[in-house]
Amino acid sequence: MNNIVYLNGNFIAQNEACVSIMDRGFLFGDGIYEVVPIFDGKPFGFDEHMARMEKSLAAIQIKNPLTHSEWRKILETLVIQNNKKIGNHALYCQITRGAGETRTHSFSSDLKPTVVAFLTPGSTHSVTELSRGFSAISVDDSRRRDCYIKAIALLPNILHMQEAKLKGAIEAILIRNDETTEGTSSNLFIVKNKKILTPPLSCHILSGITRDLIIRLAKENNISIEEVKITSNMLKTADEIWVTGSVKEICPIVVLNEKPVGDGKVGAIWKQMIQLYEACKQ
């Protein structure tokens, strides 16, 4: 079955969708993206994802070519046309600066952005599967410094993730100057002495929608939580480690660099938080 995608105002078959070879997204990675989770046809955290999209677009000097209501209509249409009203999916949205006449580093302010959207598989792990835990590795963070922008130029992330995959891990946790930042496509939480810790936002960390939700849920339910710098030693000695994101959701790490995290099993705080998170999805 050929999926239906959105491209520059049209809903077309995926195998018919094409963009110019002069598109700056293709030539330079000059664009941003956003991923909105969809549970049984309903978007989760839609407004928050749209707000982050606006922040990323402003950072690279592109005006959003669509309103939030138009983005929502695209999501709803893709769900219907691809028959995805049941199950977990995600809307991938991408906006590039558009195509110029030739390849040049500088750009004209009158370029027309290229807008793409399509559905991808969403969270693939049930709570039962998550409760078995996963492994991760830690690596030096080789990315650029403006990681707060959800840019499509992801080569360092890709290479770090491939290294993790080859080692049988679900994620690579990034470390810069002995401080953890985040994963290749996730935010980081640890638990120590029943207190949740997560690195404070900086230019090296993307403001995750799931991250924000976890912080809010913890505060609303009197679970101790603090935004604090996490050193590599704190990571190694954590009682629990989680990596979080719209697709990963709240993923417990029970093995780090081939060594057990805590007692090697998912922790009590994760079990409490995943129940609160699942309730929000209903």
N, C-alpha and C positions, 0 to 999 in steps of 0.2 A: 504494500500500500504506500503510495506516494504522499508524504505529509504536505499539508497546506501551510505556507509561511506568509508573513507580511513583508513587503518590500516597497518602500516609497509610495504608500497609498493604495497598494493593490494586494489582494490575497491570491496567491498563485501556488502552483505545485512546486515543491522544493527543487525538483530537477529542471525547472524552467527559470528559476531565480538566478540572476547574474548582475554583477556590478562592473563598472569600468576598471580597467587595469590601472588607470590613473587615480583611482580612489585613494585618498591619503590614509585611510585605514589599512589598505593593502600594502601601500608603499612604506609607511612610517609607523604604523600602529597608532595613528593620530585619531583617537576616539575613546569613548567610554562605553561601559556596559552595565547592566543591572540584571539581577536574577530574582524573580518573585515566586516564592513557593505557592503551589495550588493544591489544596486538599479537597477532593471530591468536587472539583469544579469551582471552588471558592478561593480567591486569593487570600493569603495570610500576610498581614503587615504591609498591605499595598501602599498606604499613604506614607509610611516610613521609608519604603523603598523608593518612592517617587521623590521624596525630600532629599534622599541621598543622591539620586540621579541629578537633581538640580545642583547640588553642591559640587559634584564632579564636573558637570558641564560648565559651571561658572569658573571653576579652576583652570579649565583649558580654553576658555573664551568662546564657547559655543552656546547659542541660545536654543533652548528646547524647542524643536519644531512642532511639537504636539502638546496639547493640554493634558492634564491628568485624566480628565474624563475621556479624552480620545484614546489614551493608553489603556484605560480600563475597557473601553469598547473593543479595542484590538485583542486584549486578553480574552474577553468573553466570546468574541467571534472565532478565535483560534480554538478555544475549548470546544465549541459547538461543531465547527467544520472538521475537526480532527477526532470527534467523538471521544473526548477525554473528561466527561463529567464524573467518572468514577476513578478513584485511585489517586496516587500522589504524582504530581507533575510540577514543572516549573516553567515560567515564562522567561525566556532569554531576550533581553532588549539590547540593541546596540545602535549607537549613534556615532558616525564618523564625521569629520569635517567636510567630506564630500570630495569630488573629483575636480582637479584643475586641468589646464591644457597640457601640462607636462610636469615632470617631477622637479620640485624645488622645495627647499627647506622652509622658506618663508611662505606665508599664506595670505590670500586675499580675504577681505572681510565679507565679500559677497558670494562666497561659495555656498552651494545648497547642500545641507547635510544629507548623508545617506542614512536611512532609517530601516533597520531590520528587526524582526521579532519572530520567534518561533518557540514551540514547546519542546521541552526536553524531559527525560525521566526525572522525577523528584527523589525524595528520600526513599532508599531501597531497604532500609533496615527497620524491622519492627522493634518494639521495646524489648522483647525477648532476645532478639539477636544482639541488640546494643548491650544488653546486660552481660553478655559473654566477654565484652571488652575487646580492645584492639591494640595493636602495637604501633609505635611511632619511632622516628629517629630525630636527632637534633643535628643541625648543620649551621655553618656560618651564613649569616644573612648577606647575600651578595646583591640585593636589589637596590634600586635607586632610592632617594630619600623622600620622594613625594608619594609614598604608598597610601596616603589617605585618599588619593584619587583612584576611583575604580576604573583604571585605564585598561585598554585591551592589549597593551604591550606587556606580555607576561613571560618573556623568555626565561628570566631567572627562576620564577615560580615553577615553570614547566620542568626545568632541569632538576630543581630540588625535588619536585614531586616524582619525577622518573627515578631518581636515586632511591627515594623511599619505596617505590613500587618494586624495584629490583631487590630490595632487602625484605620484602614481604610486609611492609608497613603501610598504614593507611594515610599517614601524614608525615611531613617533615616540619619540625618546630624550629623556627629561625632564631639565631642568637647573634646579637651585634654588640661588640664591646662588653662582653660578658653579661649582657642583659637580654632576656627573651623578648621577642616582639610579638609574633603571631605565627600561624602556620602558613603554608603556601596558599591555602584557600579557606582559612578559618581563623577565628580568634582563640586565645588561650586562657584557660582558667586552671588554677591548682587549688588544692585544699590542704591546709596544714593546721593540725590541732583543731579541727572542726570549723575553721574559718576559710571562706572562699577568698582567693586573691586573683586579681587579673591586672595586667599591665595598664597603666593609664594611657589614654589616647595621646598620640604624637604624630609627627609627620611620617613615622615608620609603620603606623598601624591604621588599618581601615576601621572606620566606625561601623561595626557589625550590627545588624538589626537584631539578630539572635542574642548577641552580647548585651545590647541594651535591655532586651526583655529579661534576661537572666538577672541582671542587676536589679531591675524593678521588682521581679518576683521575690528575690531574696529579701529586699527591704520590706516589701509588703507582708512577708511571712516571718519576719524576725529571725532570719538566717544571717549570721555574721558575714559581712562581705566588705572588701576594701580594694580600692584601686591603688596598686603599689608596684614599684619596680621589682621584677622577679629575676634574680641572678641565675646563672647556670647551676650553681650549687643548690639553690632553692628548688629548682626544677628536679634535680637528681634526688633530693630528699623529700619530695612532696608525698603526702599520704594518698592524694588522688590527683589525676591530671585529666582535663577535658579539652577537646577541641570542638569548636562550635561554629555553625553557619546555617544558612537557609536550607542547604541540601544535607549537610552532615547532621544538622540539628544539634543535639548534645551528645557527643561521642566520647565515651570513657576510654582512656588509654591505660592499659594495665601492664604494658611492657614498653620500656623506653631504652633504646640502644641495647636491646637483647637482655635487659635486666628488669626484674619486676618493679612495678610502682606500688609502694606500700606493701600489702600482703599479696599482691598479684591478682586481686579481685576487685570488681567495681565496689566503690565505697558507699557508705550510708548517706552522705550528702548528695551524691549523684542520684541515688534512688529517690530521695526526697524531691530534688529539683526536677527530675524527669516526669514525675507525677504532676507537678505544678505546670510544667510546660505542656504536657499532653492535654491537660484540662483547658488550656488556652486555645487549643486547636478545635475544640468542640463547637 
